[in-house]
Amino acid sequence: MEQNKIISAEEQATEEDIRYMRRCIQLALNGMQNAKPNPMVGALLACEGRIIGEGYHIRFGEGHAEVNCFASVKPADEHLLPQSTLYVSLEPCSHYGKTPPCADLIIRNGVRRVVVGCIDPFAQVHGRGIHKLREAGIEVVVGVLERECLALNKRFITYNTRLRPYIILKWAQTSNGFIDDCFHALSISTPFTKMLSHKLRVESDAILVGRVTDEREHPMLNVRHWSGRDPLRIVLDHRQNIADLMTSLYEKKVQSLIVEGGAKTLQSFLTAGLWDEIRVETAPLTVKGGTPAPRIPTDIRLIRQDIYDGNIISVFVKDEG
């Protein structure tokens, strides 16, 4: 094997690697609320088919997933570390931030093999952690469940690569394509789908509506039907430049944004190409007329569709080809 070669998942991943990486993703999700602005990361140590340690990044400024994973190993199992494989959903860091480099910790503990879900796009890491491990003679497998690991931190990754928040456009419509009833507010969501909307708000840093929607409907835009922090409330005026707003939100470290309306505001984001995900809730009812729902782009891919209480929730992302 070449000294600096990074072994691809296709070359070296086993069914056990895939199973353990799925567990890493499960662990990582526990940090959804408190790890921000850091990414969600999960890690585990396995030896001869047995998990001897698990951890995730619990809170920003505190120990990373790898630190918590090693700390969870019982004294009776510490002698197994040199024969163990470390699984981690995101590349271990190699720089000093609020905590020391995780790559150094891995090397000190004598782990012989590391399986990484995806490379960290953050400029101070981006392959350096993997390189450091390889330089220490550790076998590194990269890209196990890569798509799932990237999706786990889509907000963090978009923020660091596109220098703007991850943008979700969201609206509810009738089956014949209107968002209101003859220009009067219409309740389309069910109690359950409304709860799901508030769950999505908890997962996001900010939520935006246009000035007209704010004045007509006075939306609270909080998370009263879920548990967690309210997102930053933003009302967009027609005089504001969307690109400038994105720059401002980036500078404020806002990693994710939900745009809920109205139709003109949603269409302005679509026209500018400023979106990453579209969520449309369609109810089995029709109206005689009103405000047409935004025009969905053609360069999209349906990734999920669920039915709740008769309403269909469709989730689209850009089709990157």
N, C-alpha and C positions, 0 to 999 in steps of 0.2 A: 504494500500500500504506500502511495506517495505520502510524504510527511505532512503536507498541508492540504491534502484532499478532503473535501467535505463529502461524506457518503450520502447519496440521495436516498429518500425513503423508498423509491422503487427498487433500489439495489438491496437494501438491508432490513426494511420493516417486516415484522412478523405479525401474526394475528394478535399475539399478546401485546405487541407495541400499540396496535390500534385500540385494543380494549383499554389499556392503561391511559392512553391519550384521551379517550372519551371521559374517563374519570377525572383527568386534569381539567377538562372543560367544565365538568360539573362543579368541581371545587372552585374554579375561577369565578363562576357566577355568584358565589357568596359575597364577593367583594364589589358588587355592582354599585352600591350606594356610597361606600366609604373609601374606595381605592382612588376615585377621581381626584385630581386629573391624571393620575397614573393609569396604566392599562390594567384590566383584570387578568390575573395569571394564577394558574393552578399547577402544583407540582406533587409528584409522589416518588418514593423510592421502592423498588421491588427487587427481591432476591429469590431466585429459584421458585417462582410462581407465587410468592407471598409478598404482600405490601407491608413494608416495615416502617413507612413514614408517609405522612400526607401534610399538605399545607397550601395556603393561598394567601394572596396579598390582601390583608384585612383592611388596612387603613393607610392612607397617604401619609408619608413621613415615617412610617414604622417598617418593620421587617418585611422583605419581599417573600414571595411564595417559597423560594428555595430555602431561605433562612428558617421559616416556620416549619418546613418539611423536615429539615435536618434536626430541628429542635424537638420534633415529635417522636424521634426514634428512641425506643426504650434502651436503657443501658445494656440490657441483655442482648440487644441486637446490633450494637455499635460495631462489633467485630465483623459484621457482614457487609459493612459499607464498601470495602475494596472489591467485593464480588457483586455489588449491586448495580442496577441501572437507574439513573435519574431520568424521570419523564417531566417535561415542563412545556406548557402550552406556548410560551413565548421565549425567544432567545434570552439567555441570562445576560444581565448587564455586566459591563467590564469597566465602568467608570465610577468615580466617587460622586455621589449626589448627597441626599439626606442620609443614605446608608452606604456601607462599603460595597465593592463589587461582588456580585454573586458568583461570578466566574472564579474568583480567588477562593471563595468558600468551598466550591465544588472540588477544586484542585487540592485544597488542604485536606479534605475528607477522603481523598483517595479513590473516588468513584471511577470505575473503569470505562463506563459507557454512558452517554447522554443522548436522549431522544428529544428533539425539539420540534414543536408543532409548526412554528413559522418564525421567520427572521423579523426582528424588531425594526420598524421603519424609522424610529427615532434616531436622529443624526448622530448622537453620541454613542449609539450602540451599533446598529445596522451592520451586522456581520462580525464586529470586533470581538464580541463575546465568544462566538463559535471559533473564531481564529485563535483566541487565547487558549481555549480548551484543547484544540488540536495541537497547538504548540507544546502543550504539557503532555502530549501523548495519549490523550483521551479519545476514544472512538466517538464520533458525533454523527448521528443520523438526523437529517433535516427534512421537514415537509410531511410528517405523519399527520393526517387529517388537516392538511394545510388550509383548505378552504374554510373548514369549520372554525379553525383557530383564528383566521383572519376576520371572519364574520363576527366572532366573539368581541373583537375590539375595533369594529368598523368605525365607531365614533372617534376613538383615539387615533386610528390610522389616517382617516380623512383629515382630521385636524392637523396632523403633523406632515402630511404629504401635499395637501392642497391648500394649506394655510387658511382654512375656513372651517366652520362647523359642518358636521354631517347633517344634511337637511332632509327632513321628512315632510312631504306634502300630504295633507290629510283632509278628507272631506266625506260627507255622507250625502247620498242622493237617492232619488226615487228610481223605480225601475225604468221610467221613461226619461231619465236624465236631467232632473231638476233638483236644485238644492233648497228650494222653498216652495210655498204654495201661493202662486200669483203674487209674489214679492212680499209675502208675509211669512214670518218665521214658522218653520215646520219641525216638529219633533220626529226625527227619523230613527235615532238610536234607541235601542231597548235598554232597560236597566242594566242588563249584563254587559252589553257592548259599551255602554257608557263607563262601566267599571273598568273594562279593558283599556279604554281611552285614557283613563286616569292613571292606570298602571304604566302606560307608555309615557305619560307626562313625568312620572317619578323617575323614569329611566333617562330623561332628557334634561338638559341644562336650561333651556329657554323655550318659550312658546310665543308665537306671533300671530296677530290678526291685523287687518286693515282698520283704518280710522272709521269707515262707514259701519263696519260690523261692530266695532266697539261702541259707537254711538247708538246704533239701533238695538243691539241685543244685550249690551252691558255684560259680556261674558266674564265670569270670575277667573277662569283659566287656572284653577288650583287643583289640588288632588284630594278633594273632600270625600271621594268614593274609593280611596286607596290610602295606604300608609306610606309616608315619606315626605321629602321636602318639596315645596312648591317650586316649579321652574320660574326663571326670570320672566316677567311679563313684559312683552314688547308690543306697542301699537305703532304700525307703520303708516306714516303720512305720505300722501302722493308726491310731496315735494322731496322726500328722502330718496337718496340713491341707494339701491340695493347693494351694489358692489362696495360702497363706502360702509354700509352697515355691516357687511360680512367682515371687512377689515377691522372694524371696531369690536365686533364680537370675538374675533380671533385674539385681539390684543387683551381682551378681558378674560381670555382662556375659556370661552364658551365652546365646548366641543360638539354640542348637538343642539339642533333647533327643530321644533315642530312648527309648521305653518298651517293654520287651521282655517284661514279665510279672511275675507270673502272671496268670491269668484275672481274678481279683478286682481286681487293680491296674489292668489294662487297662480293665475295665468301669467302674471308678471315674472314670477319665479320660473315657471315653465319656459317662457319665451327667452329668458336670460340663460337657460340651461343650468340654473342653480338649484339642483335637486339631486338626491342620491336614492331616495326611496319614495314611493307613492302608495298610500293606503286609502282605499275607497270602500266605504260601507254602502251597500245597495239594499234598500228595503223593498219588499214585495208590495208596493203601493204606487199608484199613479196620481198625477195632478193634471189639471187642464193647462197649466202654464206657469211661468215664473222665471227665475234666474237659471239659465242653463248651467250645468256642471262644467268645470274646466275640460278642455280637450286633452285627452291623454295622448302623449307622444307615440310615435310609431316605433321608436328605437328602445323598446322596453321588453322585459322578460318577466312573466308571472312566476313568482317563487313560492307563493303560498295562497291558499284559498280555504276559508273556513266558513261554516254556516252556524250561526247562533240565533235561536229564536226566530228563524226564518230569514234573518238578514245575512247577506253574504259579505264577508270582508276579504278583499283581494289585495295582495301586497305585490308590488312591482319594483324592479330595479332596472337600471340602465343595462341594455344589452351591449356589452363591450365587444361582442363578436367572438 
